Amino acid sequence: MKALVLTAGEGKRLRPLTTNRSKSMLMIAGRPVLQYIIDSLVENGIRDIILVVGHGREELIDHFQMGGDQGVRIRYVIQHKQEGAESAILTAREELEDEDEFLLVNGDVLVEPEMVKRTLNNHITVGGDVTLLVTLVSNPEQFGTVKIGANGVVEKMVEKGGPDRYVSNYAVAGVSVFNKETLELLEIHGKMEKIFEEMITNGRQVSAAVWEKEWAEFTYPWDILNANRIVMDRQLRGKGSFIAESADVHPSVIIEGSVYIDKGSIIRPYTTLKGPIYIGKQVYIGNNSLIRDYCSLCDGVRIGYAVEMRNTMVFDRVNVGRMTYLADSLIGADTCIEAGAQLWNWRPGTDPLFLGGESERVQIPSQKFGAIVGDNVVIGVNASIYPATRIGENSVISAGCIVTEDIPPYSDVSVVQKLKITKQKGNPNC
């Protein structure tokens, strides 16, 4: 069976992290999202993979090539205009002509091997024409949903579309088995909802395989932190630590919980690592730092003296200056955060945090959430970034700035200071 993986979407809600990269190339515990998908396919014996690529395809293709290093065969189909999943599937139709059935995987879902296995096993045992993996969610208005009847048969499927559109709390979880008929109907109707309506009306069986464990789809920035937590809990928590032989961890370093430290990394004296955390290749962490609670530091990151960091994901080659604080934040590649900067994740009061502007303003499902910083950003000495703030790529925040609103890409941000000197009252020398 071939797998068709959709990776072409722009990921606008995840900007600035997806301005220059595909959602499938977001780093989760040091590995791209797409790597988790490919590994899950391989573990289930699927090695013939078609990737529909579009936005950010250059980095993705350069990383995975033709799949030789992954033990798979990868072919690429370009979706030049990002017009949705239906268009992406039809773009790859020529590659699927000889297939009676194929596995369809969304490239913006954290896929585990068991998710693929459960979908395939359900399809074989139940014998349906189409099988959808579904999962219970608390916010069904943000997903395509299905109504399930007796014996796990899907009675209705609706695409995402707001608070009045969902038919249950079962969301489509991004792994499906499709057949030739679905492609033919998609060619006619152009909408997923329509093809399922016709199949069900004509007596075709659409089955649901239920995924009851945690699940992550990458729609908003906090979904990235959630996926990172899921991966670390399953791969690190309670399973001991891994420290590469070539890593240099000073004897005075305190390690609590499970940590992963890759090749060539250096951890200086009196630093505390409180897992689960991931530290990639050639990472440097200075003296007296505190790195804790689901931090993920990708390759080439440099952390200065006495830095505190919690639940923060830092992409490749980021420099973090001494005595900074980062919490619940996402930091794009090649960014520089200078000494004393503060990326806050909380503010006084009980008012909820929101992300976005006039076109879409979304409440963040947590009382704590930090900054989303794009690639190639400079945050100056002693700058403070307020919670739920986006800093666009290639922007420069000057020293001492207090940033309380989103900063567009390629912006220079500075503060105008007026120095005021007055005589002291009551000083006999005046």
N, C-alpha and C positions, 0 to 999 in steps of 0.2 A: 504493500500500500504506500502511495505517495502522501507526503504532507505538504499542504499549502499554508504558508505562514505569511500573514499580512503585516508589513512593517512600514508602509508608505505614509502614514498619517503625520500631520504637522505637529500635533501635541501643543496647540496654542495655549491651553490652560496651564501647561507646565513651563511656559516661558518665564525667565530667560534660559532655563537649562536646556530647552529643546530648540532654541533659535538656530543652532548650527548642527544639531545632532538628532537622529531618530530617537523616538521613545524607546525603541528596542536596544539602543546603545547607552541608556542610563545605567550607571554602575551600582550594583547591589552587592555589598560585601566584596567589592573589588572585581566583580565580574559583570559583563553586560547582561541585560535582561534576556537577550536572544541566546546567550550561552546556556542559561537555565532551560530554555525551550529545547534547544538542540540536544542537550544531555538527556532530557526527558524522553525525546523521540528515540534516541539511540538505545536507551535502556529498555524500550519497548520494541526494539527490532526494526525501527523505521529509519532508513538511511538515505532515502531518495527525497530530497527537500527542494521545494520551489519557494523562493522568497520574492514576494511582491514588494519592490522598493520604490521610494520616491524621495520625500524630504530626507535630507541627511544621508543619502545612500553612499556617498563617496567614502566616508569613514567606515560604514558598515561593511561595504564590499572589500575595502582594504584590509579590514580586520579578519574577516572570515574566508576571503578568497573563494576557492572552489570547494572548500570543505575538507581538503585532504588532512589537515591537522586535527580535524574533529572526527575523522573516520566516517565521513558522509559525502554524498554527492550533492552539491548545491548548484542550482540554476537560478538566475536572476531574471525577473520580468519587471520592467519599469512602468510605473503608473505616473505619467507625466503630470496629470492634473489630479490632485487629491480630492476625489469626489465621493468618498465613502467606501465602505466595505464591499457593497454590491459591485461597484465599478472595479474595485481591485480584484475581486474573484473573476469577473469576466475578462479582465486584462490577461489573466493566466489560463484562459480556457483552452488554448491550443496545446498547452503542456499537459492537459488532463484528458485529452480526447480518447486515449486508449484505456482510461481507468473507469471501471464500473462504480467504484467508490474511492473516496479519498478523505484524509483527515484534514480538517480545517482548524487552524490555530490563530488566534489573535495575537499579534506581536507585542501588545501592551498589557499582557497578563503575566503574572508570576506563575509559571507552569511547573508543576512537580511531576515526577514519573508516575505517581499513583493516579494523578488526574487523567493522564493519557490511558493508563491501564484500565481504569474504571470505565471510561467511555468506550473503549474497544470491547471489553468483556461484556458490557451491557448490550452493545450493538449485536454481538454474536449470540448471546443467550436469549435475548428478547426477540431478535429477528426483525427489528423495525426497518423501515426504509431509510429513515434518518434518525440519528441519535444526538441529543444535545446534553452536554454537561451543565447542570444548573446548581445554584447554591442559594441558601437563604440570606437575605440582606435586610438591613433596617431602613434603607433609603431606596426603595425600588423605583422611585421616580427618576433616578439617575441611570437606569439600566434598561435593556430589553428584558421583558419578563414573560413567563409562561404560566398558563393555568394547567394544572396536572389533574387528570382524572384517575380512574381505577387502573391498577397495574402499571402505574408510571407512564401512562399514555398522555401525550400533550394534546389538550383540547383547543388551546388558543395560544398564539404568540403575538406580542405587540412589541414594536421597537420603542426605544427610549424617546420620551417626548414631554416630560413634565409631570406635575402632580395628578393630572386627570387621565394619564395614559396607561398606568400599570394595571395588570390583572391579578397579580399575587405578589408575594414577597420572594418568589423564586426568580432569581436573575440568571440570564444566560452567562455562563462562566468562561466562555472563550475557547472551548475545545468541543469539536463536533465531528460527526461522520456524515458526509454528504454523498449523494450519488448523482448519476448523469441527469436524472429527471430534474433535480434542483437547479442544475446549470441551465437546462432548457427553459424552465419556468422563469428563471432569473433573467434570461435573455428577453423573454416576453414582457414581464412585469416590471423588472428593474428595482423591485423592493422586496426585502426579505419577508416582511410581514405578509405581503400578497402571495408569495409562493407557498408559505406554510398554510395560509387560509385555503388555497386551492387544493393542496395535497390532502389536508384533513377532510375537506368537503368531498373529495373523490375517493375517500376510504384508504388513503395511504397512512401508514402508521409512523408517527413521529414519537420517539420514546425519549424519556428523560432519565439520565443517570445523575444521582444526587451526590454532591460534594459537601460533606458536613464539617470539614475542617476550615481553618482560616484561609482567606483568599484575598488577593490584591489585584486590582486593575488600576493602571496608571492614568488617572484623569486629572487629579490635582496634586500639588507638591507634597502634601502630607501623605499621599498614597505611597510615595517613594520611601519616606521614613517608616511607614507601616510595613512595606515589603522587606525593608532591611531588617526590621525587628523579627519578622516571621522567619527569615532565612537564618538569622543568628540563633534564634531560639531552637530551631530544628537541627542546625549543624554544629553549634558550639555549646550551648547551655547544657551543663551537666555531663559533658563528654571530655572534659580535660582540656589542656592547652596544647597548642602546637607552636614551637619556637624553632625556626630554621637553624641549621647548624652554623650557617654563616652570619646569623644575626648576632649583634653585640649588645647584650642586655647586662647592664652593670649589676653587680651583686646586691647593691642597696635598693634596687627597684622593687617595689611592693606589687605583687600580682594577686588580685582577688578575683575569683571566678574564672571563666574560660576566656582565653585570649588566643588570637592567631597572629603570629609575627612572622612575616615572610623574609625571603633572602635579603641579606645585606642591610637590614634595618639596624639603627643604633638607638638605644634607649639610655639616656644619661642618668647620673646618680640621683637618688631620692625622688624619682618620679613614681607615681602610683597609677597602676592600670587596673581598673575595676570592670571586669567583663560582664556580659559578653561584648568584646570589641574585636575589630579586624584592623590589622596594620599590614599594609602591602609591602612591596619591594622597595628597598633603598629609601625608607622613611627615616627621618631624624627627629627625635623628640628630646628637647633640652631638659636641663636639670629642674627638679622640683615642680614638674607639671602634674596635672590630674586629668587623666583621660578615662571617661567612664560611660556606662549605660548606653550601649549600642552605637558607639562612635565607629565610623568606618573611614579609614585614611587610605586613599589609593596611592599608587606608586609615585615615588619622588616627592612626597609631601614633607615639608620642613616645619617643625614646631619649635618655637623659641622657649626661653626660660619662663617658668612659673605660669604656664598657660593652663586655664581650666576649660574643659570641653565636655559636653554631655549630649548624647543622642544627636550627633551632628555628622553629616556625610560630607566628606571633603574629596573632591575629584583630583585628578593627577596634577602634580607639580605646583601645588599651592604652598605659599609661604605664609606662616602665621607668626607674627612678631611676639616678643616677650610680653608677659603680663596682660594677655588678652582673655576675653571670655566669650565663648560661643556656645549656644544652647538651642537645641531643636531646630537647627538650621541646615541649609543645603548650600554648598559652596562650589561654584563652577571651576573648571580647570584653569590653570595658569593665573590664578588670582593672587593678589598680595594683600594681606591684612596686617597693617603695621602695628607697632607696639602700643599697648594700652587700649586698643579698640574694643568696643563692647557690642555684641550682637544679642540683644535682649529677647527673651521668649515670654515675658510676662509683664503685665502692668497692673497697678492697683485697681481694686474694684472688681465687680462681678460682671461687667458688660462683656458680651461675647466678642471674639475677634472675627474680623471679616477680611476676605481677600478679594481684590478686584476693584473695578471702577464703576462707571455709570452703565456700561453695556452688560456687565455681569458681576454681581456682588454676592459672594458665597460665604455663608457662615462656616468658620473652621470648626470641625467637630472636636475641639479640645480647648481647654483654657490656656494652654501653653503652646506657642508656635513662634519660631524665630524668623530669620530672614532667608530669602531666596536670592542668592547672589550669582550673577551670570559669569561667563568666562572672561578672563583678561580684565578684571576689575581691580582697581587700587582703592583700598579703604585706609585713609590716613591715620596718623598718630592720634590716639584719644578720641576718635570719632565714635559716635553712638548710633546704632541702627535700631529703631523701634520694632516691636513685634509685627509679624505679618507684613513685612515690607519687601518689595522686589527691587533689586538693583540691576538694571539692564547691563548687558555685556559691554565691555570696553569703556565703562564709565570710571571717572576718578572722583572720589570723595575726599576733599581736602581735610587737613588736620583739624580736629576740634569740632567738626560739624555734628549736629544732632539731626538725624534724618527721620522724619515722621511720615513721609509719603513715598509712594513709588517713584523711582528714578528711571527715566527712559534710557534706552541704549545710547551709547556715545555721548554721554553728558559729563560736563565738568561741574562739580558741586562745591561751592565755597561759602564761607560765612564772613560777613562784613563786621569787623569788630571796631568799636570806638573806645579808645583808651581815655578814661576820665580820672583826673588827679585833683583832689581837693585838700584844703588845709584841715587838719584835725582840730575840732573844737575843744577848747579847754587846755590846749597844750601851751605851757608858759613860754615856749620858744617861738611861738607863732606871733 
